[in-house]
Amino acid sequence: MYETLEIERHGRVATIWMNRPAVFNAFNEQLIADMNDACAALNADLAVRVVILAGRGRHFSAGADLNWMQRASTYDSEENLEDSRRFARMLRALADMSKPTIARVQGAALGGGTGLAAACDMAVASADAVFSTSEVKFGIIPAVISPYVLRAIGPRHALRYFQSAERISAERALEIGLVNEVTTLDALDAVIAALADALIAGAPQAQKAAKDLIAAINGRAIDHSVCEETAQRIAQQRATDEAKEGIAAFLKKRAPSWLL
């Protein structure tokens, strides 16, 4: 279906494999278009409960394909802006998926590769993974990926790494919040499978509501409006059929319907 991606399904888990290993899964116009379409398709697929983003070969993603960037440098201002908008739309399609997303990171995750990992809800990295917001080395800035990287690491770390373009080891990425867990390369798939199983146990509508809750509340002062909004959100969620089913299943010691 896609020129630059492979979609692999195991039960309720779908993996988007970036499939340009010869160029370390660097992305170009085609990969951006394919990724945008794949995110939309998997988001609409009710049989899919968890989406994993991964890269074929030794590396997750080396970021932007420099041939693409060279072509972009020749665009006029309107073409340049529209090209950047397509990249921004793709990242938002990944970040706004209504189901949990996991970045499976091995090897290099540089520039936009760091952005892809940050746009996922969570990231698990192998110990050999390395990250970088390397854009300033090429005279550009990590603008389109910045909302997702900032969400993960905060402004203080961003002020350093957006300007220094230093390489960030897997352990350092764990310290600053860029990844959730670090494991060996051999154990990477098993760790992600266990995380996916834990996510599948949750109620899908509640998980979407939880993502919406975080987006709505994060960074706001704990004042009357926030307290009122949280009260309204839990009241609305408790009234759903899904919540009633979840509570009934727990009390009756049976599996809820979303696991059957």
C-alpha positions in Angstrom: 0.0 0.0 0.0 2.8 2.4 0.8 6.1 3.1 -1.1 8.1 3.9 2.0 6.3 2.0 4.8 5.3 -1.5 5.8 2.3 -2.1 8.1 2.5 -5.2 10.2 -0.3 -6.4 12.4 -0.3 -8.8 15.3 -3.7 -9.1 17.0 -4.7 -5.6 18.1 -1.3 -4.1 17.6 -0.2 -2.5 14.4 3.4 -1.5 13.6 4.3 1.2 11.1 7.7 0.3 9.8 9.6 3.1 8.1 11.2 1.1 5.3 14.1 3.1 3.8 17.0 1.3 5.6 19.5 2.2 2.9 19.2 5.8 4.0 18.6 5.0 7.7 14.9 5.8 7.3 15.5 9.4 6.5 12.2 10.9 5.4 11.4 12.7 2.3 8.2 13.9 0.6 6.9 10.4 0.0 7.5 9.1 3.5 5.8 12.1 4.9 2.8 11.5 2.7 2.7 7.8 3.4 3.0 8.4 7.1 0.2 10.8 7.1 -2.1 8.4 5.2 -1.1 5.4 7.4 -1.8 7.3 10.6 -5.3 8.3 9.3 -6.1 4.7 8.2 -4.9 3.1 11.5 -6.7 5.7 13.6 -9.9 4.8 11.9 -9.4 1.1 12.2 -11.4 0.0 15.3 -9.6 -3.4 15.3 -6.3 -1.6 16.1 -5.8 -0.7 19.8 -2.1 0.2 19.9 0.2 1.7 17.2 4.0 1.2 17.2 6.3 3.4 15.1 9.6 1.6 14.1 12.4 1.7 11.6 13.7 -1.1 9.5 17.4 -1.8 9.7 20.0 -0.5 12.1 18.5 2.9 12.8 15.1 4.4 13.7 15.4 7.5 11.6 18.3 9.7 10.6 15.8 12.6 10.2 15.3 14.6 7.0 16.7 13.3 3.8 19.3 15.8 2.7 18.3 15.4 -0.9 14.8 16.5 0.1 16.2 19.4 2.1 18.3 20.5 -0.9 15.3 20.4 -3.1 13.3 22.4 -0.5 16.1 25.1 -0.5 15.3 25.9 -4.1 11.6 26.4 -3.6 10.0 29.8 -3.6 8.5 31.0 -0.4 5.0 29.6 -1.0 6.3 26.2 -2.0 8.7 26.2 1.0 5.8 27.0 3.4 3.5 24.3 1.9 6.3 21.7 2.1 6.8 22.6 5.8 3.1 22.4 6.4 2.9 18.9 5.1 5.6 17.8 7.5 3.7 19.6 10.4 0.5 17.9 9.4 2.1 14.5 9.4 3.6 14.9 12.9 0.2 16.1 14.2 -1.6 13.2 12.6 0.8 10.9 14.6 0.5 12.9 17.8 -3.3 13.2 17.7 -4.1 9.5 17.1 -7.0 8.5 19.3 -5.1 5.3 20.5 -1.8 4.8 22.3 1.3 5.2 20.2 4.8 3.8 21.0 8.1 4.7 19.4 10.4 1.7 19.0 13.8 3.4 18.8 17.1 1.7 18.0 20.3 3.3 16.6 20.0 6.9 15.3 17.0 9.1 15.9 18.3 12.4 14.7 16.6 15.7 13.9 13.2 14.8 12.7 13.8 11.3 13.9 13.9 12.7 17.5 10.7 14.6 16.6 8.9 11.4 15.4 9.8 9.7 18.7 8.6 12.7 20.7 5.3 12.9 18.8 4.4 9.3 20.0 2.7 9.0 23.3 5.7 7.0 24.7 9.0 5.8 23.6 11.1 2.8 24.4 14.8 2.8 23.3 17.5 0.3 23.0 20.7 1.1 24.9 22.5 2.0 21.6 20.0 4.6 20.6 21.2 8.2 20.1 19.1 11.3 19.7 19.8 14.9 18.6 18.0 18.0 17.6 20.8 18.6 15.0 19.2 21.2 12.8 21.4 24.2 13.8 24.4 22.3 12.3 22.7 22.7 8.9 21.7 26.4 9.5 18.1 25.6 10.2 16.0 25.1 13.4 13.8 22.3 14.8 10.7 24.3 14.4 8.1 21.7 13.3 9.2 19.1 15.8 9.6 21.6 18.6 6.0 21.3 20.2 6.6 17.5 20.7 10.2 17.7 21.9 9.3 20.6 24.2 6.4 18.5 25.6 8.8 15.7 26.3 11.9 17.5 27.7 10.7 21.0 28.7 12.2 24.4 27.8 15.3 24.2 29.9 16.7 21.1 28.2 15.4 22.4 24.8 17.4 25.6 25.2 20.5 23.5 25.5 19.9 20.9 22.9 18.2 23.0 20.2 21.3 25.2 20.2 24.1 22.8 20.9 22.9 19.9 18.6 24.7 17.6 21.0 24.2 13.8 20.7 21.9 12.5 23.5 22.5 9.0 24.6 19.7 6.6 25.5 20.4 7.0 29.2 20.5 10.8 29.0 17.2 10.7 26.9 15.7 8.7 29.8 16.9 11.3 32.3 15.4 14.2 30.5 12.1 12.6 29.6 12.6 12.0 25.9 12.1 8.3 26.3 10.2 6.3 28.9 12.3 3.2 29.1 15.7 1.9 28.0 16.5 -1.7 27.4 18.9 -3.9 25.5 18.4 -4.3 21.7 17.7 -8.0 22.1 14.9 -7.2 24.7 13.4 -4.2 22.9 10.5 -6.0 21.2 9.7 -8.0 24.3 9.6 -4.8 26.4 7.3 -3.1 23.9 5.1 -6.1 23.6 4.6 -6.1 27.4 3.8 -2.4 27.3 1.3 -2.9 24.4 -0.4 -5.7 26.4 -0.8 -3.3 29.4 -2.3 -0.7 27.0 -4.7 -3.1 25.5 -6.1 -3.9 28.9 -7.3 -0.3 29.2 -10.7 0.9 27.8 -10.2 2.5 24.4 -12.6 5.4 24.9 -11.2 6.1 28.3 -7.6 6.2 26.9 -8.7 8.7 24.3 -10.4 10.8 27.0 -7.2 10.5 29.1 -5.1 11.9 26.2 -7.6 14.7 25.8 -7.5 15.4 29.5 -3.7 15.8 29.5 -3.8 18.2 26.5 -6.5 20.3 28.1 -5.0 20.5 31.6 -1.3 20.5 31.2 0.4 23.8 32.1 -2.7 25.4 33.5 -3.0 26.8 37.0 -5.0 24.7 39.5 -7.9 27.1 39.8 -11.7 27.0 39.9 -12.0 26.6 36.1 -9.6 23.6 36.1 -11.3 21.9 39.0 -14.7 22.4 37.3 -13.4 21.1 34.0 -11.9 18.0 35.6 -15.2 17.4 37.5 -17.2 17.6 34.3 -14.8 15.3 32.4 -15.0 12.5 35.0 -18.8 12.9 35.3 -19.2 12.6 31.5 -16.8 9.6 31.4 -18.6 7.8 34.2 -21.9 8.1 32.3 -20.5 6.2 29.3 -21.5 2.7 28.4 -17.8 1.8 28.5 -17.4 2.9 32.1 -20.5 1.0 33.1 -19.1 -2.1 31.4 -15.7 -1.7 33.0 -17.1 -1.3 36.6 -19.6 -4.2 36.1 -16.8 -6.5 34.7 -14.6 -5.7 37.7 -17.4 -6.4 40.2 -18.3 -9.6 38.5 -14.7 -10.7 38.1 -14.9 -11.1 34.4 -13.1 -9.6 31.4 -14.5 -6.4 30.0 -16.0 -6.4 26.5 -13.1 -4.6 24.9 -10.8 -7.6 25.7 -13.1 -10.2 24.2 
